[in-house]
Amino acid sequence: MSLILGAVDIISITVKVISLFRKQYKRIKKYYHVIWQKPQKIKLKQLFKLRKYRKYYYSRETDKRITACLERKEDVAIIGKPLSGKTRAAFEALKAVNHPYAVTIFKNVDIEEDFLLPLNLRWKRTKLVVIDDLQDLAKRKNFKLLIEYIQRKDCVLLVTCRSGEDLDYAKAVLNDIRFPFEYLFGDNEIELKDIDQKLAKEIAEKHLNIPWESVKHRFNGTFGSILLRLSEMKNRFYQCSLEQKSILRALRKMHLSGIYREKEVFVKEWIRTICLKEEYEWRDYEWNEFLAKLHKKEFLILTKENVFAEEAYLETIVTIVEKLSTLDLFKEMLETFQRIPEALVLLGNRSGSLGSRTKDTTSLKISIQAFEEALKIYTIDNHPVQYAMTMNNLGTAYSDLSYVRDKENNLTRAIHAYDEALKIRTIDNYPIQYAMTMNNQGTAYSKLSDVRDKKNNIAEAIQAYDEALKIRTTDNYPLDYAMTMYNLGLTFLELAVECDKKSNCMKADKAFQNALKIFTVIAFPEYNKLINKTLKNLSKFCQNYKD
């Protein structure tokens, strides 16, 4: 009997371990196309996914520069206009590099608080993280968290980014989170230049078997314009039926609003929701027929639940009849997706990201409305995890809005939202999320102390930071530890103005010194500079406080 019970226990434990492994794998897989593969084993389709590509590749001088950077284990950014061949250049560099790397390719998705880089079983190999289209990922929720983890794990970073305004946007976001583009990439910002018509003609006719006459009218100096038949596809768009155009326009609206699960991957039913809002009520067979015709016209690739649409077509060919501003489009999507909470959260994240960076009141209000609409469905009883996530996001949106207007009321609302999230995010069940929400709440209390009940709110802030630090330790989460320590130091400095000057100055100094153990001048020069500047101000304020 004891043997039977022992066997049952072993089976039970094994089942639990397998279940835990599956959950962990699913959690990690949602962020990555490739997880720690040897670069030579990566396939083109893993980078291009459903996008069109040819095996032929014309090597340029810049390819050698990109590979040389990787050989030296240096971060590198490949810059170029749309269709210039950035993704393909990254792939060719991975194939050419001799240094022993383990490569991870990140998906263009929102980054949740439980985000982690996967365990690297190829521990002898240098970790290399690939981000395709940095300008798009920079618009995603918690982008800062990703960059911090990459820096913390001492990974080499290979990114592609569009030039012009998109590059300016990515640089602005990186500056805002204190990882300047110049610090990350230095002189390794490699731009892909246009190719001339003579070379383009040779590539088209000799290597791709494409008649130049069919290419020259659409050629714009990029490799992609040889392959992607933009002029032909524009003509096909104009020849589409009203129903087909409405589907493509719905896709463009979703693309601009961030309402997609992955880059260029859209949920079929969400597309149909927009079309229904525009009074296109189709029977199922009609809907499927329209999608099939768009697939035949090469606008879409269909899977069971999703639709893949080429970004270049959505941005350059598909036109929206009504001239909508970004904010008007967000408002339209808010009204359209009132009963689809996942879409509302994605919209809230995109609008909130924009509002946080630009300090735009309307963007932040739309973000708040989107989260509040989602919470009508994501209730604490029926969807506790989603409820807590959305409440945390709502708190952050209110906190961001407090920088712009009505500081006291918005911070009060932010703290209430964080309290709601903490009903689910307990230290035992969700320790990572618990620590993040506690840190957020600490910041909200600290800001609220500027306008009312200074001592009481500072005390609440310190308590919240202390709770976060129970999880955010130097061993487990060093960057989070350092950031929370810095916040704690600022809060003690605020308290020193009110009371116990000597004691609180010493506590502030200790917190800043703890933060500097992680934010070293070599690893994090911007944070190191900021904290040392704060320490100088602290010293001036608290003269002789150590005596």
N, C-alpha and C positions, 0 to 999 in steps of 0.2 A: 504493500500500500504506500509506504514512504517513497519507494522508487517512482510509483505512478504520480504521486503528488509533486515530487521533484521534477519529473519530466514536464508536468503541466506548468510548473513555475517557469521552467526554461523556455517553453513555447510561448508563454505569456510575455516574458521579457523580450524574447526575439521579435514577437509581433509589435510590441511597443517601440523597439529600436528601429524596425523597418518603417513603421508609421512615422516616427520622428524624422528619419532620414528622408522619406518622401516629401514631407512637409518642408524640410530645410532645402531640398533640391528644387522644389517648386518655387519657393521663396527666392532662391538665388537665380534660377533660370529665367525669371521674368525680366531680369535686368541685362541679360547677356546673350549675344549671338554665338559667341565662342568663349569657352572657359579654359584658360591655361593650356592652349595647344602649342605645339612646335610651329614656328612660322611657316616652315616649308610644307606643312600638312594642311594649311588653311586653303580652302577652295574659293574660287571667285564668287560662287553663289552665296557664300557665307557673308560676304561684304555687300554684294549687290542685291541679295535676296531675290525679289521678283523683277528687278529692273533688267532691261536689256543690256547685253554686253557681247563683245566678240573676243575670241581667243587672241587675235592679232593685237599687238601692242607696239607702238612706235616709241622707242626709248629716247629720252631727251637728256640734256646735260644736267638738268635739275634732279633727275633720278639718282645720279651719282652722289650729289650733295645730300639728298635725303638719306640714302644708304650710309654714307660716311658719318652722318650725325648719329644714326642708330649704332653703328660700329663703335662709336665713342661713348655710347650709353647716355646720349644727350636727348632731351625733349626736343621735338621738332613739330612745326606747324606748316602744313601745306595750304597755301592760299591761292585762290583763283576765282574767276567769275563762274556762274552756273555753266555746267557742261564742259568745263575746261579739262576734266580728267583727274580731279583731286583724289577721288576714291580709288581709281585704278592705279594712280601713282603710289598711294599708300600700300596697296596690295603688292605691287611689283617690288617695293622696297622690302616688304616682309619676306618675299621669296628670295631676294638677293642677299640679305644680310647673313653674315657668317657667325656673328656673336650668338651664343646659346641663350635664346629668349624663350619664355613661356608667355603666350599672348592671350589677352582677353579683349574681346570686342564688345563695347557697351551699346545697348539699345537706346533709342531715343524715347524714353519713358519718364514719367514722374518718379522722383526718388523719395521713398517713404522713410520714416524715422528708423526702421529696422534694417536699413540698407547696410550691407557688408560686402567687402570684396571676398570672393570665394577662396577657400583654402587652396593654396598652391602646393600640390603634391610633387611638382617638379621643382623641389626646393633648391636644387643646384643651379637652376636657370634664373636669369634676371627677369623680373616681371615687367611686361610691356602692356600698357593699356591703350587701346585704340578708340578714339571718339571721332566718328564721322559726322560732319556738319555741326561743328561746335556752336555755331550761331543759333541753331534750333534747340540744342540741349540747354543752352544758357537761359532759355525762356521757361525751362521746366522747373517744377517745384523742387526745392532743396538742392539745387545745382551746387551750391557751396559745399554741401556735405560730401558730394562726390569728389570734388577737387581736394578737399581736406584729406579724405581717405587715401587718395592717390599719392599725395605728398607724404602722408604719415607712413604708408607702406613702402616708401622709397621705390616707386615704380617709375619707369621711363614712360613718357607720354607722347603719343603720336596722334595728332589731330588734323582734320581737314576743316577749312572754314572758307566761306564765300568772302570775296573781297568787297571793297566799297562800304556801304552803310551797314551791311551785316557784320563785317569785321569790326567796324567802329562800335557796334552794339556789344559784340562779344568782349571787346576790350573794356568797355565801360562797366559791364557786369563783373568782370574779373577784378577791375580796380575797386569796385564797390565792396567786394568780399575780401579785399586786401591780398589778392594774388595777381599782381599786375602781369599783363601779357609779356612785357619785356623781361620780368623776373623769371617767368616760366620758360620762355623760349629764347631769350637773348637775341643773338644774331641768326638763330635757326628759324627765321620766318621766311620760308621759301615760296616765292610766287611763281605760278605757272603762266608763262607768257602766251600770247596768241601765236598761232602758226600762220604762215602766209598761204596764199591761194595755190601757189605752185606745188608746195608740199602737200597741201590738202588734196589737190587733184591726184597726185601720185598715190597717196594713201587710199583714196576712194576707189580708183580704177585698178591699181596694181595689187593691192592687198585685201580690199574689202569687196571687190567685184561690184562696185556701185558706179553707174555712169555719172560722170561729172556734171552733165547737163541737168540731171535730176537733183544735184546737190548745190550747185553754185548760187542759186537764188536764195537759199536758206543759210548758207555758210556764214558764220559770224566770227570766225577766228578760233573756234573751239573744236575739239575732237567730237564732242557730243553732238554738235550741229551737223556733222557728217552722218552720224548714225541715227539720231532721232529726227524723224522727218517732220520738223515743226510746221513748215508751210503746208505740207500735205495734210497733217493732222488738223491744222487750222481750217482748211477747206472741208475736212470731214466733220468738224464741229459745226460749221455753218449749214452743212447738209443734214445734220441730225434733226430728228423730230422734236417738237416742243417738249415731249415727255423725256426724251433722252437728254436734252439740254438741261432740263430741270434737275435731273439726277447728277449731272456733272457740276452744275452750279451749287447743288447741296454739298457735294464733296469739297468744292472750293471754300464754301463757308465754314465747314467743319475744320478744314486745314488751317484757315486763318484764325479760328477760335481755339485751336488746340484740342478739339474734341476728337481725339483718336487714341487708340491704345498703343500703337507704335507708329513711327514715321511711315507715312504713306499707306497705312493699314487702317481701314475704316469699317465700322460695324454696319452690316446691311440694314438692320432694322432702324438704326439711327438715321441713316440716309432717307429711308422711307418716311420717317417721322417728319422730317423737314418738308418733303414733297407733299405729305398729307396736309401740313399746315398751309401750304400754298394751294390747297384745294385740288390736288391730284389724287383722287380716290380710285386706286386701281385694284382689280381682282388679282389674286396671287399669280395666276398664269400670265396676266399682262405684265405685272412687275418683273417676273422672271424672264419674260420675253424681252423687255427693254434692257435688262442687264446683259442678257445673252447677246443682243445686237451691239451693245457697247463693247462687249468683249471681242466680238468679231471685228469691230472697227479698231481694235487695239488700244482703246482707252482704258480698259479695266482688265484685271485678272481676278477671277472669282474663286473663292473657297467656300466651304459650307456656310460659315457665319460671317465672313469678312469679304471686303473688296480691297484690292490693291490698285492704287492709282498713281501713275508717274507724277512726281512733284513738278517737273518741268512743264507738263501739260496743264496742270492746275494753275500754275502761276503765269504762264505766258499765252495760253490758248483759251482757256475757259474764262468767259467774261460774265460778270453779274450785271443784270439789266439795270437795277437801281444802284446809284452811286452811294454806297454806304461807307461811313467812317468806321474805324475800328470799334469805337464805343457803341455806335448804332448797331453794328453787327453783333456785338456782345449782348446788347439788350434784346435783339431779335432771337438769339439763341437761348437766352434766359427764358423767354416766353415759350419758345418751342419745346424745350426739354423739361418742362415743369414736373413731369411724372417719371423722369428717368434719372435717378440720383447719381449714377456713375458719370453720366455726361455732365450733369450740373457741377460735380466736384472737379472734373477736368476743366470746365469753363471757369470755375472759381479760382482754380490754381493759375490758369493763364492770365486772367484779368488781375488777380492779386499780384502776380509777379510783375506785370506791367506797372500797376499802381505803386507797388513798393519801390520800384526803381525811379519812377518819374514823379512820385508824390502827387499823383493825380487822384483827386477826390472821387470822381465819377467811376474810375476803374475799380477803386477799392470798394465803393458802395455796391457795384455790380457783383464783385467777388463775395461780399457779405450776403447779398440777396441769393446768390447761387447756392451758397452753403446752407443758408436758412431754408431754402426750398428743398434741398436734399435731405435735411433733417426732419422734414415732415414724413419722409418714408424711412430713412435710417433712424429708427427709434431705438432707445436703449434696450427695450425688451426684444425686439425682433432682429436687430442688426447691431449688437453691442460693439463689435470691433470697428465697423464702419462709422457708427455713431461717435465713438471716441476720436477716431481719426478726423472726422469732419468738424467736430467741436474744437479740436486743437487748431485746425486750419482757420476756423472762424475766429478763434481767439487771436491768432496771428494777424488776420485781416483787420480786426478792430484795433489791435495794437499799432499796426502800420498807419491806420487812419488817424490815430491820436497824434501823430506827428504833424498832421495837416490841419485838423480842426477838432474842437470840442474834446480836449484832452481828457478831462476828468470822466465824463460820461463814457467815452469809448474805452478807456482803460478799465473802468468798472465792468463794462460788458466783456472785455477780454478776459478779465480774471474770473468772471462767472463761467465763461465758456471753458476755460482751463479746469475749473472745479468740476464741471460736468464730465470732461474727458477723464479726469482722475478717478471718477467713480468706477471706470472700467480699467483704466491704466494703473493698476496697483503695482507696488514694488515687487510683489511675488509673482504675479501673472505676466506682466509686461514690463520688465525692468528697464529696457532701453527706452521705450516710449514714455515710461514714468519719469525717467531722468530728463528727457527732452522737454516734456510738458512742465515739469517743475522748474527747469531753467527758464522757460518762457514766462512762467508765472512770476518767478523772481524778478525778471526784467520789468514786467508790467507793474508789480508792486513798487519797484524802485522808481519808475517814472511817475507813478501816482503820488509818491511822496513829495514830488515837486509842487503839487497843487493842494494837498490836504493831508492832515494827520501824519506829519513827517516821521516822527519817531515810531509810531505804530506800523506804518507801511514799510519803513526800512527794516523793522524787526521781522515782518512777514517775508520780505525779500530775502533776508539773511537765512531765515528758516528754510525757505524754498531752495536756495542754492545749496545749503547743507544737505538737504534731502537728495538733490541731484548728485552731489558728490559721493553719496553712498554707493552709487553705481558707476559714476564717471571717475574711475581711479586712473592713476598713471600707468598701471599695467594693462588694464583692459581697454580704456578709451582715452589715451593721452591727450589728443587734440580737444576733445569735449571737456576733459578735466581742466586743461589750460584756459579754455574760453570761460568756463564757469568760474574758475579762480580769478580771472581778470574781472568778471562781473562782480564777484564778491568783494574784490579789492575796491572797486569804484563805490560800492554800497557802503563799506566801512568808512571810506573817505567822506562820503556824504554825512554819515552819522557823526564823524569827528567834528563837523561844523556845528553840530547841535549840542553834543555832550561828550564827556570823557575823552577829551582831545588826545591825550597821550596814549591811552589804551587803544583807542580805535585807529589812530595813526599806525601803531605797531601792528595791529591786525591787518590793516590795509597793505602795509609793506610786506608782511609775510605772504599774503595772498598773491601780490604781484611777483614776488620772488619765486613762488611756486609755479606761477604761470611761465616765468622765464626759463624754468628747467626744461620746458617743452618748446617754447617759442624762442629757440636759439637764433643768433644772428645769421648763422649759415643756413639753417633749415627754413626759417620763417622771418626773413629780414624786416618785412613791413610790420608784422605784429611785434617783433622785438623792438623796433624803433618806437612804435606807439607806446609800449609799456614803459620803456626807459624814459620817454618824455613825460609820462604820467608820474613816474617815480621822482623825477626832478621837481615837478610841481608839488608833489607830496612833501618833499624835503623842504621846500620853501615855506609851505604852509605849516609844517610841524617842526619848526626849528628847535633843535635840542630836545626833541621828544624822547630820545633814547637815553638821555642822561638821568 
